[in-house]
Amino acid sequence: MNILKACIFAAASICVVSPVHSQTLDTPPLLLGVGMPNTAPAQEVVVQPDSTTAEAPQATTVRVAPRRLRFGPELGLFVPTRNLVRDRFGVNWFSFGLGLGQYESAPMGGHYNIDVSLMSHSSSSNAAYLLPVGIEYRRGLAEDKPTIPYVATVLDVVPTDIRSITDNVSWGIRTGYAYGLFAGLDIGNNARLEGGYRWFTDIAGYNFSGAYLSAGFRF
């Protein structure tokens, strides 16, 4: 129990997450750091004149402002679809977190990201902690538009720590697997809406497969 919870708390130190959470994190924005503004100095780019013209204008210098660290809320709802899990651990797994870095729309050719999700919920004396970790493939369905739809799939290994007094299941690290299919919208670099479904293998007799919706914003 302590090992998996330590991983969850370490990840939560990067992205502030409530105890009830199901949120996919893209790692590239996290490289900017937490709570630290991007203080890189502005860069100067020299634009050379076109040498084919009759006149020879002077080269101009364009000052490029540094990118600032952006942050905003991440809201989510995970709904298990198996009756046993709903009865033991709860029906609606709400989440609220703080996301860092602006959203980057996926190209039409697609790209890969590391997928890390934090999921946990408790009901009465029963509790479940899941930490899916794997690879995500995300593909944009348009380009050069204010709003870009996309589809994505993930494949994860899932360390878990589960206790169910009802079923006499004690704390202990157990590992399962999961894959998911998602679709969403990137609204510029300011917002992302996503929904999908994740299938899990049975873990300690429970199947945590379910649907989720999420919304994130950046300021």
C-alpha positions in Angstrom: 0.0 0.0 0.0 2.7 2.4 1.0 4.6 2.0 -2.3 1.7 2.8 -4.6 0.5 5.7 -2.4 4.0 7.1 -2.4 3.9 7.1 -6.3 0.5 8.8 -6.2 1.5 11.5 -3.8 4.7 12.1 -5.8 2.7 12.5 -9.0 0.2 14.7 -7.1 3.1 17.0 -6.2 3.4 17.7 -9.9 -0.3 18.1 -10.6 -2.6 18.9 -7.6 -5.3 16.2 -7.7 -8.2 15.5 -5.4 -8.4 12.0 -3.9 -11.0 11.1 -6.6 -9.2 11.4 -9.9 -9.0 10.0 -13.4 -6.9 12.3 -15.4 -4.5 11.8 -18.3 -1.3 13.9 -18.1 0.9 14.8 -21.1 4.4 14.9 -19.9 6.0 17.5 -22.2 4.3 20.5 -20.5 5.3 19.2 -17.1 9.0 19.7 -18.1 8.4 23.5 -17.6 8.3 22.8 -13.8 5.8 23.5 -11.1 5.1 26.9 -9.7 8.1 28.4 -11.4 7.5 31.1 -14.1 9.4 30.7 -17.3 12.0 33.4 -16.8 14.0 32.8 -20.0 15.0 36.1 -21.5 13.4 37.3 -24.7 15.3 36.2 -27.9 16.3 38.4 -30.8 15.8 37.0 -34.3 17.6 38.7 -37.2 15.5 38.8 -40.4 17.8 39.1 -43.4 16.6 41.2 -46.4 15.8 39.7 -49.8 19.0 40.0 -51.8 17.1 39.7 -55.1 15.5 43.1 -54.7 17.0 46.2 -56.4 17.4 48.0 -53.2 19.3 46.6 -50.2 17.2 47.3 -47.1 18.7 47.0 -43.7 18.3 43.8 -41.7 15.6 44.0 -39.0 15.6 42.5 -35.6 12.4 41.0 -34.2 12.1 40.5 -30.5 10.4 37.2 -29.6 8.8 37.2 -26.1 9.4 34.0 -24.0 6.6 31.5 -23.4 5.0 31.9 -20.1 3.9 29.1 -17.8 0.2 28.5 -18.2 -2.1 26.7 -15.7 -5.7 26.0 -15.1 -8.3 23.6 -13.7 -8.8 20.0 -14.8 -12.2 18.5 -14.2 -13.2 14.9 -14.6 -15.8 12.3 -14.1 -15.1 8.5 -14.2 -18.1 6.1 -14.1 -17.4 2.4 -13.6 -19.8 0.2 -15.5 -19.5 -3.1 -13.6 -22.0 -3.5 -10.8 -19.6 -5.1 -8.3 -17.2 -2.1 -8.5 -20.0 0.4 -8.4 -21.4 -1.3 -5.3 -18.1 -1.7 -3.5 -16.3 1.6 -4.4 -18.9 4.0 -5.6 -20.6 5.0 -8.8 -19.4 8.5 -9.7 -15.6 9.2 -9.3 -15.3 13.0 -9.5 -11.9 14.7 -9.9 -10.5 18.2 -9.7 -6.9 19.0 -10.3 -4.5 21.7 -11.5 -2.9 21.3 -14.9 0.3 23.0 -16.1 1.4 23.9 -19.6 -0.6 24.8 -22.6 -2.4 22.2 -24.7 -0.7 21.1 -27.9 -3.0 19.9 -30.7 -2.0 16.5 -32.2 -0.9 16.6 -35.8 -2.9 14.7 -38.5 0.0 12.3 -38.8 -0.4 11.5 -35.1 2.1 11.3 -32.3 2.9 9.3 -29.1 2.9 10.5 -25.5 3.5 8.9 -22.2 0.1 8.3 -20.5 -0.2 8.6 -16.7 -3.5 8.5 -14.9 -4.4 8.7 -11.2 -7.6 7.0 -10.1 -8.9 6.4 -6.6 -12.2 6.2 -4.7 -13.5 4.9 -1.4 -16.8 3.9 0.0 -17.3 2.9 3.6 -14.3 0.8 4.5 -13.5 -0.1 0.9 -11.0 1.8 -1.2 -9.2 1.5 -4.5 -6.0 3.2 -5.8 -5.1 2.7 -9.5 -2.1 4.1 -11.3 -2.3 3.4 -15.1 1.0 4.0 -16.8 1.7 3.5 -20.5 1.7 4.9 -24.0 -0.9 7.1 -25.7 -1.3 7.6 -29.5 -3.1 10.8 -30.4 -4.2 11.8 -33.9 -5.6 15.1 -35.0 -8.5 15.1 -37.5 -7.9 18.6 -38.9 -5.3 21.2 -38.9 -5.0 25.0 -39.0 -8.4 25.5 -37.4 -9.4 27.2 -34.1 -11.0 23.9 -32.9 -9.3 20.6 -33.8 -11.0 17.2 -33.1 -8.8 14.2 -32.3 -9.0 10.6 -31.5 -6.6 8.7 -29.1 -5.9 5.2 -27.8 -3.8 4.2 -24.8 -2.2 0.9 -23.6 -1.3 0.8 -19.9 0.1 -1.3 -17.1 -1.9 -0.7 -13.9 -0.4 -1.1 -10.5 -3.2 -1.1 -7.9 -3.7 -1.1 -4.1 -7.2 -2.3 -3.2 -9.0 -3.1 0.1 -12.5 -4.4 0.4 -13.7 -5.3 3.9 -16.9 -6.6 2.3 -15.1 -9.2 0.2 -12.2 -9.8 2.6 -9.6 -8.3 0.2 -6.6 -6.9 2.0 -4.2 -4.1 1.0 -1.5 -5.3 -1.4 0.1 -4.3 -4.7 -1.5 -6.1 -7.6 -1.0 -5.4 -11.3 -3.4 -5.4 -14.2 -3.6 -4.0 -17.7 -5.9 -1.6 -19.5 -6.5 0.0 -22.9 -8.7 2.8 -23.9 -10.3 4.7 -26.8 -10.9 8.4 -26.6 -12.1 11.4 -28.7 -12.0 15.1 -27.9 -11.6 18.7 -29.0 -8.7 21.0 -28.7 -10.0 24.6 -28.5 -6.8 26.5 -29.5 -4.3 26.2 -26.8 -6.8 27.2 -24.1 -9.1 24.3 -23.5 -9.6 20.6 -24.1 -12.8 18.5 -23.9 -12.4 14.7 -23.9 -14.5 11.6 -23.4 -13.9 7.9 -23.8 -13.9 4.4 -22.3 -11.1 2.4 -20.6 -11.2 -1.4 -20.4 -9.3 -3.1 -17.5 -8.4 -6.7 -16.9 -9.7 -8.2 -13.6 -7.7 -7.1 -10.6 -8.4 -9.0 -7.3 -11.7 -10.1 -8.7 -12.8 -6.5 -9.8 -13.1 -5.1 -13.3 -12.7 -1.3 -13.2 -13.7 -0.7 -16.8 -15.7 2.5 -17.3 -16.4 5.7 -19.1 -15.1 9.1 -18.4 -15.5 12.7 -19.3 -12.9 15.5 -18.7 -12.6 19.2 -19.3 -9.5 21.3 -18.9 -8.8 25.1 -19.3 -5.6 27.2 -19.3 -5.2 30.9 -18.4 
